[in-house]
Amino acid sequence: MIPELEEIKRVFLKEWDPIGVAGTPEAADEYDSYAFQVFTSLHSGATADTINEYLRSLETEHMGLPANSARSEDVARKVFAIHHGWTKT
């Protein structure tokens, strides 16, 4: 288990959750692959803007949902801050 990745997974499930599965225990890993992609992107130098674009493309292109720009931007900033909190220690 990688603590930084686990925090990103938690943010995706509890705060991003575009399809509304947070209350379903069976779906606890629904966004894990996206979180891992963001985790590796951050370690390759991705910015909060890059993460925001990725989340918005997941919502609109992959999930067929309308973009929720405020939510994806907020989550992108949070995971970016999580990453930088872990890389400073």
ZASE-837748 format. One record per residue: x, y, z of N, C-alpha, C, O in turn. Coordinates in steps of 0.05 Angstrom, whole numbers, plus 5000, padded with zeros to 4 digits. Layout:
N
XYZXYZXYZXYZ
...
***
This chain:
89
501749765000500050005000501850255000503750275015
501150444983502650694981500850914992498750974980
501651035014499951225028498951455010496651535011
500751564993499951784976497751694956495751834952
498151464944496151354926493451304940491351354929
493651194964491151144980489651404985487151414985
491051624991489751884995488451974969486152084970
489751944947488552024921486051854915484051964906
486151594920483851424917481551524934479251534924
482051594958479951694977478751944966476251974967
480352134956479252384945477552324921475352444918
478452144904476852074880474151964888472052034877
474051784907471551654915469751834931467351844926
470851984949469252154967468652424956466552544964
470352534939469952814931469552854901468153034893
470652674885470252694856467752544848465752664840
467652284851465452104848463252194827460952234835
464052214802462052314782459652134778457552234769
459951874783457651694778456151634804454251474804
456951744827455551714852455551444864453451344872
457851314866458051054878459251044906459650834917
459851274917461351284943459951124965461351024982
457351114965455850974986455550674981454250544997
456750574960456450284953459050144959461050174945
459149984980461649844988462849684965465349674963
461249564948462249394927463749564906465249454890
463249824905464449994885466850164897467650354885
467850074919470050234932472450264915474050454919
472850084896475250094878474550204850476150184832
472250324847471250414821473250604807473550584782
474550784821476250984809479250924813480851104807
479850694823482650634829484550654805486750754808
483650564782485450574758485950874750488150944742
483951044753484251324747486151454768487851614761
485851374793487551484814490451404809492251564813
490851154801493551064795494751214771497051294772
493151264751494051424728494951704737497051804728
493351824754493952094764496552084781498252254779
496751884798499051844815501651824799503551964804
501551664778503951634761504451894745506751974741
502352024736502652274722503952494739505652644730
503052504764504252694783507152644787508752834789
507952394788510752324792512352374767514852364767
510952414745512352484719512252784714512952874692
511252944733511253234730508653364722508653594715
506453214723503853334716503153564734503853564758
501753754723500753994738497853944746496553754738
496854124764494054114771492254154747490154024745
493154324728491554364704491454114687489354054676
493653974685493653724670491753514683490253384668
491853494709490053314723487153394719485453224714
486553654720483853754716482853674688480653574685
484553704668483753634640483253334638481353254625
484853174652484452884651481752814664480252654653
481152924687478652864701476252954684474252804682
476453184672474253284655473853104630471653054622
476053004619475852824596474652554604473152434589
475252464629474052214638470952254641469452084633
470252484653467352534657465852554630463752424627
466952694611465452754586465852534565463952444553
468352454560468852264539468551974547467451814532
469451904570469451624579466751554592465651334586
465751724609463251664623460751784610458551704618
461151954591458852074577457152264594454752294590
458452384614457052574632457752864624459752914610
456153054633456853334629459253394648459453284670
460953564638463253634655462353794679460553964678
463653734702463153894726465854024732467453934748
466254254719468854394720469754464748472054434755
467854554764468554634792469554394808471554414822
468154174805468853934821471553824811473253764827
471953804785474453684775476753874781478953774787
476354134780478554314786479254294816481654304823
477254284833477754254862479253994868481254004884
478453784857479753524861482553524850484453424863
482953644827485653654815487553814834489853724838
486554034845488254184864488854024889491054034899
486853874899487353714923489353494918491153454935
489153344896491053134892493853244886495853114893
493953474873496553604868497853674895500253634899
496253784914497253854940498053604956500053604970
496453394953497153134967499953044957501652984973
500253044931502852964919505153134930507253024938
504753394930506953564939507453544969509653594978
505353474984505753425013507453175017509053175036
507052975001508552725004511352754993513252635004
511752914972514452934961516253104977518753104973
515153274995516753445012517753305036519653395049
516553085043517352935068519552735063520452605081
***
